[in-house]
Amino acid sequence: PHVEKRQLAAAVAEVAAAALETAKAETKARLEAAKVAGAALAEGAGAEPVVALLDGEMDAKAVDAATIAFKAAAPETPVLLLGLAKGALSAVALVPAAASTKLSAKEWVAEALAS
């Protein structure tokens, strides 16, 4: 019985480690996809604000990664990105300093989420 218990514990640890590795790989892939999506949204963006819901399961970290990629590609364009994952909505807004007198990121997110 003692040997079986150790074998079972080792098998459980092995499955847990594999599940953790899978979760890490999925998170990394999701963040990379979010960065690509953010950069793609920035292509051709002008001075007009951009509002977009990201495709797929995009949690707060993914929305943040997409927003950073957007800002790197279009630093002067206000952006509000939204993501939905596991029933939770995440929103990140960035407003460049030049537009901040007309638009507040905090108010923009609050208004968008109130609708």
VEXLUMKOL-662871 format. One line per field, with one value per atom (N, C-alpha, C, O, CB): x, y, z; residue number from 1; atom name. Coordinates in steps of 0.1 Angstrom, whole numbers, m for minus. Glycine has a CB too. Example, Ala and Ser with C-alpha at 12.3 -4.5 7.8 and 13.67 -1.06 7.14 Angstrom:
2
xx: [132;123;132;142;113;128;137;129;134;141]
yy: [m57;m45;m33;m33;m45;m22;m11;0;11;m6]
zz: [78;78;78;85;90;71;71;79;80;57]
num: [1;1;1;1;1;2;2;2;2;2]
atomo: [N;CA;C;O;CB;N;CA;C;O;CB]
END
This chain:
115
xx: [8;0;9;5;m9;20;28;34;35;39;39;44;34;37;50;22;11;8;6;m1;9;6;17;13;5;29;40;39;41;54;36;34;22;23;31;12;0;3;0;m12;11;15;24;23;22;33;42;34;37;53;24;16;8;7;7;3;m5;4;0;m12;16;26;30;31;38;31;35;23;26;37;11;0;m2;m4;m13;0;0;10;8;1;22;33;30;33;46;25;21;10;10;16;0;m11;m5;m10;m21;4;10;18;16;19;25;32;23;26;41;12;2;m4;m6;m9;m7;m13;m4;m8;m17;9;19;20;21;33;20;21;9;10;23;m3;m15;m15;m19;m27;m10;m9;0;m3;m5;12;22;16;18;35;9;3;m8;m9;m3;m16;m26;m20;m26;m35;m10;m3;3;2;7;9;15;4;5;23;m7;m19;m24;m28;m30;m25;m30;m20;m25;m31;m7;2;1;1;17;m1;m3;m16;m17;m4;m27;m40;m38;m44;m50;m32;m30;m22;m26;m22;m12;m4;m12;m11;9;m20;m28;m39;m42;m35;m45;m55;m48;m55;m61;m36;m29;m26;m24;m16;m24;m21;m32;m44;m20;m28;m38;m46;m54;m47;m43;m51;m46;m34;m49;m55;m52;m53;m49;m62;m58;m60;m73;m74;m59;m82;m95;m93;m85;m105;m101;m100;m104;m113;m108;m97;m100;m106;m101;m87;m118;m124;m126;m131;m138;m121;m122;m124;m118;m110;m131;m132;m123;m125;m147;m113;m104;m110;m119;m92;m107;m112;m106;m95;m110;m114;m109;m110;m115;m95;m104;m104;m93;m81;m102;m96;m86;m88;m98;m86;m80;m81;m74;m70;m75;m74;m68;m54;m50;m69;m46;m32;m31;m22;m24;m39;m39;m43;m37;m48;m54;m58;m47;m45;m71;m40;m29;m18;m13;m24;m15;m4;m8;0;m2;m21;m26;m25;m21;m40;m28;m28;m14;m12;m35;m5;9;14;22;18;11;15;9;15;11;m4;m11;m3;0;m26;0;6;20;24;8;27;40;39;48;47;28;26;19;21;18;11;3;3;m8;m11;14;15;6;3;29;1;m7;m22;m30;m3;m26;m40;m46;m41;m42;m57;m64;m70;m75;m75;m69;m74;m81;m77;m62;m92;m99;m101;m108;m113;m94;m95;m102;m101;m81;m111;m119;m116;m113;m134;m116;m114;m124;m128;m100;m128;m137;m131;m127;m151;m130;m125;m132;m133;m109;m137;m143;m155;m157;m133;m162;m173;m170;m178;m181;m157;m153;m148;m140;m141;m153;m149;m137;m138;m161;m127;m115;m115;m117;m102;m111;m110;m98;m94;m123;m90;m79;m79;m81;m65;m78;m78;m65;m59;m90;m60;m48;m51;m56;m35;m48;m51;m37;m32;m62;m32;m19;m21;m32;m15;m10;m10;m17;m24;4;m14;m20;m35;m41;m15;m41;m56;m62;m74;m60;m54;m59;m67;m75;m48;m66;m75;m89;m98;m69;m91;m104;m110;m122;m103;m102;m106;m98;m86;m104;m106;m100;m101;m112;m106;m90;m91;m100;m108;m77;m99;m108;m123;m131;m104;m126;m140;m145;m156;m142;m136;m139;m142;m152;m127;m134;m137;m150;m158;m125;m152;m164;m176;m186;m164;m176;m187;m190;m201;m185;m179;m180;m186;m195;m167;m182;m187;m201;m208;m178;m205;m219;m229;m241;m219;m225;m234;m239;m247;m228]
yy: [m12;0;13;23;0;12;24;28;39;23;17;19;25;34;6;20;25;39;47;16;43;57;66;77;59;62;70;71;82;65;60;60;69;76;45;68;77;91;100;73;95;108;113;125;110;105;108;111;120;98;102;104;117;124;92;120;132;144;154;133;144;155;157;168;152;146;146;152;161;132;149;154;169;177;147;173;187;195;206;188;190;197;199;209;189;189;190;200;207;176;200;210;224;233;207;226;239;244;255;239;235;238;242;251;226;234;237;251;259;226;254;267;278;289;267;276;287;289;300;283;278;279;286;294;265;283;289;304;312;283;308;322;329;340;323;323;330;332;342;321;322;323;334;341;309;334;344;358;367;342;360;373;377;389;374;368;371;374;383;358;367;370;384;391;359;387;401;412;422;402;409;419;421;432;415;410;410;418;426;396;415;422;437;445;416;440;455;462;473;456;456;462;463;473;454;453;453;464;470;439;466;476;490;499;476;491;504;508;519;504;497;500;508;505;486;519;528;536;544;519;536;544;558;561;539;567;582;588;582;589;600;607;604;607;622;598;595;583;574;591;584;573;560;559;577;549;536;528;529;528;522;513;500;498;520;489;476;465;467;473;455;443;433;429;438;428;418;405;401;417;397;384;374;375;380;364;353;356;366;350;346;348;357;353;334;370;380;385;393;391;381;386;399;405;376;405;418;419;429;421;409;409;410;417;397;402;402;416;421;391;422;435;445;454;439;444;453;452;462;451;439;437;442;448;422;441;446;461;467;441;467;482;487;497;487;481;485;484;492;477;473;471;482;487;457;485;496;509;516;497;512;525;526;537;527;515;515;518;524;501;513;515;528;533;503;533;545;554;554;542;560;566;579;583;571;584;596;594;603;606;581;578;573;563;567;579;574;560;558;584;551;538;532;535;528;525;518;504;501;525;494;480;473;475;474;463;455;440;437;458;433;418;411;416;414;399;391;377;370;390;373;360;355;362;361;343;336;345;345;333;352;360;373;380;352;377;390;399;395;388;411;421;429;434;430;431;439;451;449;431;463;474;482;484;483;487;495;506;504;487;519;530;538;539;540;543;551;564;563;544;575;588;595;598;596;599;606;620;625;607;625;638;649;658;642;649;659;659;669;657;647;646;646;646;633;646;645;657;656;643;668;680;678;683;693;670;667;654;652;667;645;631;626;626;622;621;614;599;594;620;592;577;572;562;571;577;572;574;565;579;586;589;581;576;604;579;571;556;551;571;550;537;536;527;531;545;545;547;540;557;556;558;545;541;570;539;527;516;508;523;514;503;505;496;500;518;521;519;517;536;519;517;503;500;521]
zz: [0;0;0;m7;12;7;8;m5;m9;19;m12;m26;m35;m43;m31;m35;m43;m41;m50;m42;m28;m25;m31;m36;m9;m30;m35;m51;m57;m32;m57;m71;m76;m85;m76;m68;m71;m69;m78;m62;m59;m56;m67;m72;m43;m72;m83;m96;m103;m85;m98;m110;m110;m120;m112;m98;m97;m99;m105;m83;m93;m95;m110;m114;m86;m117;m131;m139;m148;m136;m136;m143;m140;m149;m140;m127;m123;m130;m135;m108;m131;m138;m153;m159;m137;m159;m173;m175;m185;m179;m167;m168;m166;m173;m157;m157;m155;m167;m171;m143;m173;m185;m197;m204;m190;m198;m208;m206;m215;m208;m194;m190;m193;m199;m175;m190;m193;m208;m213;m188;m216;m231;m236;m245;m237;m231;m236;m233;m241;m230;m221;m217;m226;m231;m202;m228;m237;m251;m257;m238;m256;m270;m270;m280;m274;m260;m259;m259;m265;m246;m251;m250;m264;m268;m239;m270;m284;m294;m302;m289;m293;m302;m299;m308;m301;m287;m283;m288;m293;m268;m287;m293;m308;m313;m289;m315;m329;m332;m341;m335;m325;m327;m324;m332;m318;m314;m311;m322;m326;m297;m326;m337;m350;m357;m340;m353;m365;m364;m374;m367;m352;m351;m353;m358;m337;m350;m351;m366;m369;m343;m374;m388;m394;m394;m396;m400;m407;m397;m402;m415;m385;m375;m377;m378;m360;m377;m378;m364;m354;m388;m364;m351;m344;m332;m354;m351;m345;m335;m337;m356;m324;m314;m320;m328;m302;m315;m319;m307;m296;m324;m310;m300;m306;m317;m295;m299;m305;m294;m283;m313;m297;m288;m295;m306;m287;m287;m292;m293;m285;m282;m304;m306;m297;m293;m321;m294;m286;m271;m267;m290;m263;m249;m245;m245;m242;m242;m239;m225;m223;m249;m216;m202;m200;m210;m192;m188;m186;m190;m196;m171;m188;m192;m207;m213;m187;m214;m229;m234;m244;m234;m228;m233;m231;m239;m225;m219;m216;m227;m231;m202;m230;m240;m254;m261;m241;m257;m270;m270;m280;m273;m259;m258;m259;m266;m245;m253;m254;m268;m273;m244;m275;m289;m298;m307;m294;m295;m303;m301;m310;m298;m288;m285;m292;m297;m270;m292;m299;m314;m319;m297;m320;m334;m338;m349;m340;m329;m331;m319;m312;m337;m315;m302;m300;m289;m300;m311;m311;m312;m312;m321;m313;m314;m301;m295;m325;m297;m285;m288;m299;m280;m278;m280;m268;m256;m284;m270;m260;m264;m274;m256;m258;m262;m251;m239;m264;m255;m246;m249;m260;m248;m238;m240;m231;m220;m237;m235;m227;m225;m234;m234;m212;m209;m196;m186;m206;m197;m186;m180;m168;m175;m189;m185;m179;m174;m175;m178;m173;m184;m193;m163;m184;m194;m189;m177;m198;m197;m193;m203;m215;m193;m198;m207;m203;m191;m206;m214;m212;m222;m234;m213;m217;m226;m224;m213;m223;m235;m235;m243;m254;m241;m237;m244;m244;m233;m237;m256;m257;m250;m249;m271;m245;m239;m247;m242;m235;m260;m269;m269;m272;m283;m267;m267;m253;m252;m275;m243;m230;m225;m215;m220;m231;m227;m232;m227;m233;m243;m248;m243;m243;m264;m239;m236;m224;m224;m249;m215;m203;m204;m206;m190;m203;m204;m193;m196;m202;m181;m170;m173;m171;m157;m178;m181;m193;m194;m184;m203;m215;m211;m216;m225;m203;m199;m191;m193;m190;m182;m173;m182;m180;m163;m192;m201;m210;m212;m210;m214;m223;m215;m220;m229;m203;m195;m189;m186;m183;m188;m184;m194;m191;m179;m207;m218;m219;m228;m231]
num: [1;1;1;1;1;2;2;2;2;2;3;3;3;3;3;4;4;4;4;4;5;5;5;5;5;6;6;6;6;6;7;7;7;7;7;8;8;8;8;8;9;9;9;9;9;10;10;10;10;10;11;11;11;11;11;12;12;12;12;12;13;13;13;13;13;14;14;14;14;14;15;15;15;15;15;16;16;16;16;16;17;17;17;17;17;18;18;18;18;18;19;19;19;19;19;20;20;20;20;20;21;21;21;21;21;22;22;22;22;22;23;23;23;23;23;24;24;24;24;24;25;25;25;25;25;26;26;26;26;26;27;27;27;27;27;28;28;28;28;28;29;29;29;29;29;30;30;30;30;30;31;31;31;31;31;32;32;32;32;32;33;33;33;33;33;34;34;34;34;34;35;35;35;35;35;36;36;36;36;36;37;37;37;37;37;38;38;38;38;38;39;39;39;39;39;40;40;40;40;40;41;41;41;41;41;42;42;42;42;42;43;43;43;43;43;44;44;44;44;44;45;45;45;45;45;46;46;46;46;46;47;47;47;47;47;48;48;48;48;48;49;49;49;49;49;50;50;50;50;50;51;51;51;51;51;52;52;52;52;52;53;53;53;53;53;54;54;54;54;54;55;55;55;55;55;56;56;56;56;56;57;57;57;57;57;58;58;58;58;58;59;59;59;59;59;60;60;60;60;60;61;61;61;61;61;62;62;62;62;62;63;63;63;63;63;64;64;64;64;64;65;65;65;65;65;66;66;66;66;66;67;67;67;67;67;68;68;68;68;68;69;69;69;69;69;70;70;70;70;70;71;71;71;71;71;72;72;72;72;72;73;73;73;73;73;74;74;74;74;74;75;75;75;75;75;76;76;76;76;76;77;77;77;77;77;78;78;78;78;78;79;79;79;79;79;80;80;80;80;80;81;81;81;81;81;82;82;82;82;82;83;83;83;83;83;84;84;84;84;84;85;85;85;85;85;86;86;86;86;86;87;87;87;87;87;88;88;88;88;88;89;89;89;89;89;90;90;90;90;90;91;91;91;91;91;92;92;92;92;92;93;93;93;93;93;94;94;94;94;94;95;95;95;95;95;96;96;96;96;96;97;97;97;97;97;98;98;98;98;98;99;99;99;99;99;100;100;100;100;100;101;101;101;101;101;102;102;102;102;102;103;103;103;103;103;104;104;104;104;104;105;105;105;105;105;106;106;106;106;106;107;107;107;107;107;108;108;108;108;108;109;109;109;109;109;110;110;110;110;110;111;111;111;111;111;112;112;112;112;112;113;113;113;113;113;114;114;114;114;114;115;115;115;115;115]
atomo: [N;CA;C;O;CB;N;CA;C;O;CB;N;CA;C;O;CB;N;CA;C;O;CB;N;CA;C;O;CB;N;CA;C;O;CB;N;CA;C;O;CB;N;CA;C;O;CB;N;CA;C;O;CB;N;CA;C;O;CB;N;CA;C;O;CB;N;CA;C;O;CB;N;CA;C;O;CB;N;CA;C;O;CB;N;CA;C;O;CB;N;CA;C;O;CB;N;CA;C;O;CB;N;CA;C;O;CB;N;CA;C;O;CB;N;CA;C;O;CB;N;CA;C;O;CB;N;CA;C;O;CB;N;CA;C;O;CB;N;CA;C;O;CB;N;CA;C;O;CB;N;CA;C;O;CB;N;CA;C;O;CB;N;CA;C;O;CB;N;CA;C;O;CB;N;CA;C;O;CB;N;CA;C;O;CB;N;CA;C;O;CB;N;CA;C;O;CB;N;CA;C;O;CB;N;CA;C;O;CB;N;CA;C;O;CB;N;CA;C;O;CB;N;CA;C;O;CB;N;CA;C;O;CB;N;CA;C;O;CB;N;CA;C;O;CB;N;CA;C;O;CB;N;CA;C;O;CB;N;CA;C;O;CB;N;CA;C;O;CB;N;CA;C;O;CB;N;CA;C;O;CB;N;CA;C;O;CB;N;CA;C;O;CB;N;CA;C;O;CB;N;CA;C;O;CB;N;CA;C;O;CB;N;CA;C;O;CB;N;CA;C;O;CB;N;CA;C;O;CB;N;CA;C;O;CB;N;CA;C;O;CB;N;CA;C;O;CB;N;CA;C;O;CB;N;CA;C;O;CB;N;CA;C;O;CB;N;CA;C;O;CB;N;CA;C;O;CB;N;CA;C;O;CB;N;CA;C;O;CB;N;CA;C;O;CB;N;CA;C;O;CB;N;CA;C;O;CB;N;CA;C;O;CB;N;CA;C;O;CB;N;CA;C;O;CB;N;CA;C;O;CB;N;CA;C;O;CB;N;CA;C;O;CB;N;CA;C;O;CB;N;CA;C;O;CB;N;CA;C;O;CB;N;CA;C;O;CB;N;CA;C;O;CB;N;CA;C;O;CB;N;CA;C;O;CB;N;CA;C;O;CB;N;CA;C;O;CB;N;CA;C;O;CB;N;CA;C;O;CB;N;CA;C;O;CB;N;CA;C;O;CB;N;CA;C;O;CB;N;CA;C;O;CB;N;CA;C;O;CB;N;CA;C;O;CB;N;CA;C;O;CB;N;CA;C;O;CB;N;CA;C;O;CB;N;CA;C;O;CB;N;CA;C;O;CB;N;CA;C;O;CB;N;CA;C;O;CB;N;CA;C;O;CB;N;CA;C;O;CB;N;CA;C;O;CB;N;CA;C;O;CB;N;CA;C;O;CB;N;CA;C;O;CB;N;CA;C;O;CB;N;CA;C;O;CB;N;CA;C;O;CB;N;CA;C;O;CB;N;CA;C;O;CB;N;CA;C;O;CB;N;CA;C;O;CB;N;CA;C;O;CB;N;CA;C;O;CB;N;CA;C;O;CB;N;CA;C;O;CB]
END
